[in-house]
């Protein structure tokens, strides 16, 4: 892959990550279930695109575990997208499956030493919080996507991780970061 196509992939993926972070956070804070569903749908599409491109990028670079993590993240995000239109209570099965996949993905991406330490730490904390969220739903607890403390307090770690991945991409693709 040429340098210019690599930079284009990085820019598109970073844009998808930013869209996911901004619209995901906005959806979490939205008061209307319909607005929330629309914001989360946009968030999910951006993240599926970004994670798919990042899976390709890291696979080509020989970082197979990280690539697999981004592939699992894209699948998890697609599962979450499938429940978005059902509203908060109707999306609980997708929430359980999606957060379980997020947890696995964040661990796969964060454990190898591909990313900066601070970003890996954010990802591991997010993985733990989403694993607990999924386990609680599968154990029969009635958690909604906006329930507090979890999954609500897991989202800031996810958003910070997404922004960190975007930062890494833009730093790598800048002339001074190459």
C-alpha positions in Angstrom: 0.0 0.0 0.0 1.4 3.4 -1.0 2.0 6.2 1.5 -0.8 8.4 0.2 -3.4 5.5 0.4 -2.1 4.7 3.9 -2.6 8.3 5.0 -6.1 8.3 3.4 -7.0 5.1 5.3 -5.7 6.7 8.5 -7.8 9.9 7.9 -11.0 8.0 7.1 -10.5 5.7 10.1 -9.7 8.6 12.4 -12.8 10.4 11.1 -14.9 7.4 11.9 -13.5 7.2 15.4 -14.2 10.8 16.0 -17.8 10.5 14.6 -18.3 7.5 16.9 -16.9 9.3 20.0 -18.9 12.5 19.5 -22.2 10.9 18.4 -22.0 8.1 20.9 -21.5 10.5 23.8 -24.2 12.7 22.5 -26.6 9.7 22.3 -25.8 8.7 25.8 -26.8 12.1 27.1 -29.8 12.6 24.8 -33.2 13.0 26.5 -35.3 11.6 23.7 -35.2 7.9 22.9 -35.7 8.7 19.2 -32.8 11.2 19.1 -30.7 8.8 21.1 -31.4 6.0 18.5 -30.4 8.3 15.6 -27.2 9.5 17.3 -26.2 6.0 18.3 -26.9 4.7 14.7 -24.5 7.4 13.3 -22.0 6.5 16.0 -22.2 2.8 15.2 -21.8 3.2 11.5 -18.7 5.5 12.0 -17.2 3.0 14.3 -17.9 -0.1 12.1 -16.2 1.7 9.2 -13.2 2.8 11.3 -12.7 -0.5 13.0 -12.9 -2.4 9.7 -10.3 -0.1 8.2 -8.1 -0.5 11.2 -8.4 -4.3 11.1 -7.0 -4.1 7.5 -4.2 -1.6 8.5 -2.9 -3.7 11.4 -3.3 -7.0 9.5 -1.1 -5.6 6.7 1.4 -4.4 9.3 1.6 -8.0 10.7 -0.1 -7.1 14.0 -2.6 -9.9 13.8 -3.9 -9.8 17.4 -4.5 -6.1 17.2 -6.1 -6.5 13.7 -8.3 -9.3 15.2 -9.3 -6.9 18.0 -10.5 -4.3 15.6 -12.4 -6.9 13.6 -14.1 -8.1 16.9 -14.8 -4.4 17.7 -16.5 -3.9 14.3 -18.7 -7.0 14.9 -19.6 -5.8 18.4 -20.5 -2.4 17.2 -22.7 -3.9 14.4 -24.4 -6.0 17.0 -25.1 -2.9 19.1 -26.4 -1.1 16.0 -28.9 -3.9 15.4 -30.5 -3.1 18.7 -30.5 0.7 18.5 -33.9 1.1 16.7 -35.6 -1.1 19.4 -35.1 1.6 22.0 -33.4 1.2 25.4 -35.3 -1.7 26.8 -35.6 -3.5 23.5 -31.8 -3.3 22.9 -30.8 -5.2 26.1 -29.9 -8.4 24.2 -27.7 -6.4 21.8 -26.2 -4.5 24.7 -25.2 -7.8 26.4 -23.6 -9.2 23.2 -22.1 -5.9 22.1 -20.5 -5.1 25.4 -19.1 -8.6 25.7 -17.5 -8.2 22.2 -16.3 -4.7 23.1 -14.6 -6.2 26.2 -12.8 -8.8 24.1 -11.9 -6.4 21.4 -10.5 -3.8 23.8 -8.4 -6.5 25.4 -7.1 -7.8 22.1 -6.1 -4.3 21.0 -4.7 -3.1 24.3 -2.7 -6.0 25.6 -0.1 -6.2 22.8 2.4 -3.4 22.9 1.2 -1.8 19.6 -0.3 1.4 21.2 1.1 3.8 23.7 1.0 2.6 27.3 -1.5 5.3 28.4 -3.9 4.2 25.6 -3.5 0.5 26.4 -4.3 1.3 30.0 -7.5 3.1 29.0 -8.5 0.2 26.8 -7.9 -2.4 29.5 -10.0 -0.5 32.0 -12.8 -0.2 29.4 -12.5 -3.9 28.7 -13.0 -4.7 32.4 -15.9 -2.4 32.8 -17.7 -3.8 29.7 -17.0 -7.4 30.7 -18.7 -6.7 34.0 -21.6 -5.0 32.2 -22.1 -8.0 29.9 -21.8 -10.5 32.8 -24.4 -8.6 34.8 -26.9 -8.6 31.9 -26.3 -12.3 31.2 -26.8 -13.0 34.9 -30.3 -11.6 34.6 -29.8 -8.0 35.8 -32.0 -5.5 34.1 -29.5 -3.0 32.7 -30.3 -0.5 30.0 -27.6 1.1 27.8 -27.7 4.2 30.0 -27.9 2.5 33.4 -25.5 3.8 36.1 -23.0 3.0 37.3 -22.5 0.5 34.5 -22.4 0.7 31.6 -22.7 4.5 31.9 -19.3 4.9 33.5 -17.6 2.6 31.0 -18.4 5.0 28.1 -15.9 7.7 29.1 -13.1 5.1 28.9 -14.4 3.9 25.6 -14.6 7.5 24.2 -11.1 8.3 25.6 -9.8 5.1 23.9 -11.5 6.0 20.6 -10.0 9.5 20.7 -6.6 8.0 21.6 -6.7 5.7 18.6 -7.6 8.7 16.4 -4.7 10.6 17.9 -2.3 7.7 17.1 -3.6 7.5 13.5 -3.1 11.3 12.9 0.3 11.3 14.6 1.4 8.4 12.5 0.2 9.9 9.2 1.6 13.4 9.8 4.9 14.1 8.1 6.6 14.8 11.5 5.1 11.6 13.0 6.0 9.2 10.3 
